[in-house]
């Protein structure tokens, strides 16, 4: 199955299995809750497991000729590597987050594949000028 087919099939499956939280209000609150759970699972990798640490500081932007080169000097502030357990927990929480994103798309009559495609086109067109 191709990636675009997976996205469409995933959105269709979410529509079939979403029963209790079909209200836009329920779905919005569950989407927000899933965001918090993703953030919490990442936090716990640092505070409970310790497989990664975060060493954040002010970003330094060296003088350069091109925005394209700037990305080489940006740091994620993460040190270490996720252990298998933390990786699984975060993946599960991100999966739930995707579920509620697809549910919101269904309720608001958006096609998730189209949204991915539009965003891809925007990124492809603007490139480094997007400055994300």
Contact map, one row per residue, 1 for C-alpha under 8 A:
111011000000000000000000000000000000000000000000000000000000000000000000000000000000000000000000000000000000000000000000000000000000
111111000000000000000000000000000000000000000000000000000000000000000000000000000000000000000000000000000000000000000000000000000000
111111100000000000000000000000000000000000000000000000000000000000000000000000000000000000000000000000000000000000000000000000000000
011111110000000000000000000000000000000000000000000000000000000000000000000000000000000000000000000000000000000010000000000000000000
111111111000000000000000000000000000000000000000000000000000000000000000000000000000000000000000000000000000000000000000000000000000
111111111100000000000000000000000000000000000000000000000000000000000000000000000000000000000000000000000000000000000000000000000000
001111111110000000000000000000000000000000000000000000000000000000000000000000000000000000000000000000000000000110000000000000000000
000111111111000000000000000000000000000000000000000000000000000000000000000000000000000000000000000000000000001110000000000000000000
000011111111100000000000000000000000000000000000000000000000000000000000000000000000000000000000000000000000000000000000000000000000
000001111111110000000000000000000000000000000000000000000000000000000000000000000000000000000000000001000000000000000000000000000000
000000111111111000000000000000000000000000000000000000000000000000000000000000000000000000000000001001100100000100000000000000000000
000000011111111100000000000000000000000000000000000000000000000000000000000000000000000000000000000000000000000000000000000000000000
000000001111111110000000000000000000000000000000000000000000000000000000000000000000000000000000000000000000000000000000000000000000
000000000111111111000000000000000000000000000000000000000000000000000000000000000000000000000000001001100000000000000000000000000000
000000000011111111000000000000000000000000000000000000000000000000000000000000000000000000000000000000100100000000000000000000000000
000000000001111111100000000000000000000000000000000000000000000000000000000000000000000000000000000000000000000000000000000000000000
000000000000111111100000000000000000000000000000000000000000000000000000000000000000000000000000000000000000000000000000000000000000
000000000000011111111100000000000000000000000000000000000000000000000000000000000000000000000000000000100000000000000000000000000000
000000000000000111111100000000000000000000000000000000000000000000000000000000000000000000000000000000000000000000000000000000000000
000000000000000001111100000000000000000000000000000000000000000000000000000000000000000000000000000000000000000000000000000000000000
000000000000000001111111011000000000000000000000000000000000000000000000000000000000000000000000000000000000000000000000000000000000
000000000000000001111111011000000000000000000000000000000000000000000000000000000000000000000000000000100010000000000000000000000000
000000000000000000001111111000000000000000000000000000000000000000000000000000000000000000000000000000000000000000000000000000000000
000000000000000000001111111100000000000000000000000000000000000000000000000000000000000000000000000000010010000000000000000000000000
000000000000000000000011111110000000000000000000000000000000000000000000000000000000000000000000000000000000000000000000000000000000
000000000000000000001111111111000000000000000000000000000000000000000000000000000000000000000000000000000000000000000000000000000000
000000000000000000001111111111100000000000000000000000000000000000000000000000000000000000000000000100110000000000000000000000000000
000000000000000000000001111111110000000000000000000000000000000000000000000000000000000000000000000100010000000000000000000000000000
000000000000000000000000111111111000000000000000000000000000000000000000000000000000000000000000000000000000000000000000000000000000
000000000000000000000000011111111100000000000000000000000000000000000000000000000000000000000000000100000000000000000000000000000000
000000000000000000000000001111111110000000000000000000000000000000000000000000000000000000000000100110000000000000000000000000000000
000000000000000000000000000111111111000000000000000000000000000000000000000000000000000000000000000000000000000000000000000000000000
000000000000000000000000000011111111100000000000000000000000000000000000000000000000000000000000000000000000000000000000000000000000
000000000000000000000000000001111111110000000000000000000000000000000000000000000000000000001101100100000000000000000000000000000000
000000000000000000000000000000111111111000000000000000000000000000000000000000000000000000000000100000000000000000000000000000000000
000000000000000000000000000000011111111100000000000000000000000000000000000000000000000000000000000000000000000000000000000000000000
000000000000000000000000000000001111111110000000000000000000000000000000000000000000000000001000000000000000000000000000000000000000
000000000000000000000000000000000111111111000000000000000000000000000000000000000000000001001100100000000000000000000000000000000000
000000000000000000000000000000000011111111100000000000000000000000000000000000000000000000000000000000000000000000000000000000000000
000000000000000000000000000000000001111111110000000000000000000000000000000000000000000000000000000000000000000000000000000000000000
000000000000000000000000000000000000111111111000000000000000000000000000000000000000010011001000000000000000000000000000000000000000
000000000000000000000000000000000000011111111100000000000000000000000000000000000000010001000000000000000000000000000000000000000000
000000000000000000000000000000000000001111111110000000000000000000000000000000000000000000000000000000000000000000000000000000000000
000000000000000000000000000000000000000111111111110000000000000000000000000000000000000000000000000000000000000000000000000000000000
000000000000000000000000000000000000000011111111111100000000000000000000000000000100010000000000000000000000000000000000000000000000
000000000000000000000000000000000000000001111111111111000000000000000000000000000000000000000000000000000000000000000000000000000000
000000000000000000000000000000000000000000111111110000000000000000000000000000000000000000000000000000000000000000000000000000000000
000000000000000000000000000000000000000000011111110000000000000000000000000000000000000000000000000000000000000000000000000000000000
000000000000000000000000000000000000000000011111111100000000000000000000000000000000010000000000000000000000000000000000000000000000
000000000000000000000000000000000000000000011111111110000000000000000000000000000000000000000000000000000000000000000000000000000000
000000000000000000000000000000000000000000001100111110000000000000000000000000011110000000000000000000000000000000000000000000000000
000000000000000000000000000000000000000000001100111111000000000000000000000001111100000000000000000000000000000000000000000000000000
000000000000000000000000000000000000000000000100011111100000000000000000000001110000000000000000000000000000000000000000000000000000
000000000000000000000000000000000000000000000100000111110000000000000000000011100000000000000000000000000000000000000000000000000000
000000000000000000000000000000000000000000000000000011111000000000000000000011100000000000000000000000000000000000000000000000000000
000000000000000000000000000000000000000000000000000001111100000000000000000010000000000000000000000000000000000000000000000000000000
000000000000000000000000000000000000000000000000000000111110000000000000000010000000000000000000000000000000000000000000000000000000
000000000000000000000000000000000000000000000000000000011111000000000000000000000000000000000000000000000000000000000000000000000000
000000000000000000000000000000000000000000000000000000001111100000000000011000000000000000000000000000000000000000000000000000000000
000000000000000000000000000000000000000000000000000000000111110000000000000000000000000000000000000000000000000000000000000000000000
000000000000000000000000000000000000000000000000000000000011111000000100100000000000000000000000000000000000000000000000000000000000
000000000000000000000000000000000000000000000000000000000001111100000100100000000000000000000000000000000000000000000000000000000000
000000000000000000000000000000000000000000000000000000000000111110000000000000000000000000000000000000000000000000000000000000000000
000000000000000000000000000000000000000000000000000000000000011111101100000000000000000000000000000000000000000000000000000000000000
000000000000000000000000000000000000000000000000000000000000001111101000000000000000000000000000000000000000000000000000000000000000
000000000000000000000000000000000000000000000000000000000000000111111100000000000000000000000000000000000000000000000000000000000000
000000000000000000000000000000000000000000000000000000000000000111111110000000000000000000000000000000000000000000000000000000011000
000000000000000000000000000000000000000000000000000000000000000001111110000000000000000000000000000000000000000000000000000000010000
000000000000000000000000000000000000000000000000000000000000000111111111100000000000000000000000000000000000000000000000000000000000
000000000000000000000000000000000000000000000000000000000000110101111111110000000000000000000000000000000000000000000000000000000000
000000000000000000000000000000000000000000000000000000000000000000111111110000000000000000000000000000000000000000000000000000000000
000000000000000000000000000000000000000000000000000000000000000000001111110000000000000000000000000000000000000000000000000000000000
000000000000000000000000000000000000000000000000000000000000110000001111111000000000000000000000000000000000000000000000000000000000
000000000000000000000000000000000000000000000000000000000010000000000111111100000000000000000000000000000000000000000000000000000000
000000000000000000000000000000000000000000000000000000000010000000000000111111000000000000000000000000000000000000000000000000000000
000000000000000000000000000000000000000000000000000000000000000000000000011111000000000000000000000000000000000000000000000000000000
000000000000000000000000000000000000000000000000000001111000000000000000001111100000000000000000000000000000000000000000000000000000
000000000000000000000000000000000000000000000000000111100000000000000000001111110000000000000000000000000000000000000000000000000000
000000000000000000000000000000000000000000000000000111100000000000000000000011111000000000000000000000000000000000000000000000000000
000000000000000000000000000000000000000000000000001110000000000000000000000001111100000000000000000000000000000000000000000000000000
000000000000000000000000000000000000000000000000001100000000000000000000000000111110000000000000000000000000000000000000000000000000
000000000000000000000000000000000000000000001000001100000000000000000000000000011111011000000000000000000000000000000000000000000000
000000000000000000000000000000000000000000000000001000000000000000000000000000001111111000000000000000000000000000000000000000000000
000000000000000000000000000000000000000000000000000000000000000000000000000000000111111100000000000000000000000000000000000000000000
000000000000000000000000000000000000000000000000000000000000000000000000000000000011111110000000000000000000000000000000000000000000
000000000000000000000000000000000000000011001000100000000000000000000000000000000111111111000000000000000000000000000000000000000000
000000000000000000000000000000000000000000000000000000000000000000000000000000000111111111100000000000000000000000000000000000000000
000000000000000000000000000000000000000000000000000000000000000000000000000000000001111111110000000000000000000000000000000000000000
000000000000000000000000000000000000000010000000000000000000000000000000000000000000111111111000000000000000000000000000000000000000
000000000000000000000000000000000000010011000000000000000000000000000000000000000000011111111100000000000000000000000000000000000000
000000000000000000000000000000000000000000000000000000000000000000000000000000000000001111111110000000000000000000000000000000000000
000000000000000000000000000000000000000000000000000000000000000000000000000000000000000111111111000000000000000000000000000000000000
000000000000000000000000000000000100110010000000000000000000000000000000000000000000000011111111100000000000000000000000000000000000
000000000000000000000000000000000100010000000000000000000000000000000000000000000000000001111111110000000000000000000000000000000000
000000000000000000000000000000000000000000000000000000000000000000000000000000000000000000111111111000000000000000000000000000000000
000000000000000000000000000000000100000000000000000000000000000000000000000000000000000000011111111100000000000000000000000000000000
000000000000000000000000000000100110010000000000000000000000000000000000000000000000000000001111111110000000000000000000000000000000
000000000000000000000000000000000000000000000000000000000000000000000000000000000000000000000111111111000000000000000000000000000000
000000000010010000000000000000000000000000000000000000000000000000000000000000000000000000000011111111100000000000000000000000000000
000000000000000000000000001101100100000000000000000000000000000000000000000000000000000000000001111111110000000000000000000000000000
000000000000000000000000000000100000000000000000000000000000000000000000000000000000000000000000111111111000000000000000000000000000
000000000110010000000000000000000000000000000000000000000000000000000000000000000000000000000000011111111100000100000000000000000000
000000000010011001000100001000000000000000000000000000000000000000000000000000000000000000000000001111111110000000000000000000000000
000000000000000000000001001100000000000000000000000000000000000000000000000000000000000000000000000111111111000000000000000000000000
000000000000000000000000000000000000000000000000000000000000000000000000000000000000000000000000000011111111111100000000000000000000
000000000010001000000000000000000000000000000000000000000000000000000000000000000000000000000000000001111111111000000000000000000000
000000000000000000000101000000000000000000000000000000000000000000000000000000000000000000000000000000111111110000000000000000000000
000000000000000000000000000000000000000000000000000000000000000000000000000000000000000000000000000000011111110000000000000000000000
000000000000000000000000000000000000000000000000000000000000000000000000000000000000000000000000000000001111111000000000000000000000
000000000000000000000000000000000000000000000000000000000000000000000000000000000000000000000000000000001111111101100000000000000000
000000010000000000000000000000000000000000000000000000000000000000000000000000000000000000000000000000001100111111100000000000000000
000000110010000000000000000000000000000000000000000000000000000000000000000000000000000000000000000001001000011111110000000000000000
000100110000000000000000000000000000000000000000000000000000000000000000000000000000000000000000000000000000001111111000000000000000
000000000000000000000000000000000000000000000000000000000000000000000000000000000000000000000000000000000000011111111100000000000000
000000000000000000000000000000000000000000000000000000000000000000000000000000000000000000000000000000000000011111111110000000000000
000000000000000000000000000000000000000000000000000000000000000000000000000000000000000000000000000000000000000111111111000000000000
000000000000000000000000000000000000000000000000000000000000000000000000000000000000000000000000000000000000000011111111100000000000
000000000000000000000000000000000000000000000000000000000000000000000000000000000000000000000000000000000000000001111111110000000000
000000000000000000000000000000000000000000000000000000000000000000000000000000000000000000000000000000000000000000111111111000000000
000000000000000000000000000000000000000000000000000000000000000000000000000000000000000000000000000000000000000000011111111100000000
000000000000000000000000000000000000000000000000000000000000000000000000000000000000000000000000000000000000000000001111111110000000
000000000000000000000000000000000000000000000000000000000000000000000000000000000000000000000000000000000000000000000111111111100000
000000000000000000000000000000000000000000000000000000000000000000000000000000000000000000000000000000000000000000000011111111100100
000000000000000000000000000000000000000000000000000000000000000000000000000000000000000000000000000000000000000000000001111111100000
000000000000000000000000000000000000000000000000000000000000000000000000000000000000000000000000000000000000000000000000111111100000
000000000000000000000000000000000000000000000000000000000000000000000000000000000000000000000000000000000000000000000000011111111100
000000000000000000000000000000000000000000000000000000000000000000000000000000000000000000000000000000000000000000000000011111111100
000000000000000000000000000000000000000000000000000000000000000000110000000000000000000000000000000000000000000000000000000001111110
000000000000000000000000000000000000000000000000000000000000000000100000000000000000000000000000000000000000000000000000000001111110
000000000000000000000000000000000000000000000000000000000000000000000000000000000000000000000000000000000000000000000000001001111111
000000000000000000000000000000000000000000000000000000000000000000000000000000000000000000000000000000000000000000000000000000011111
000000000000000000000000000000000000000000000000000000000000000000000000000000000000000000000000000000000000000000000000000000000111
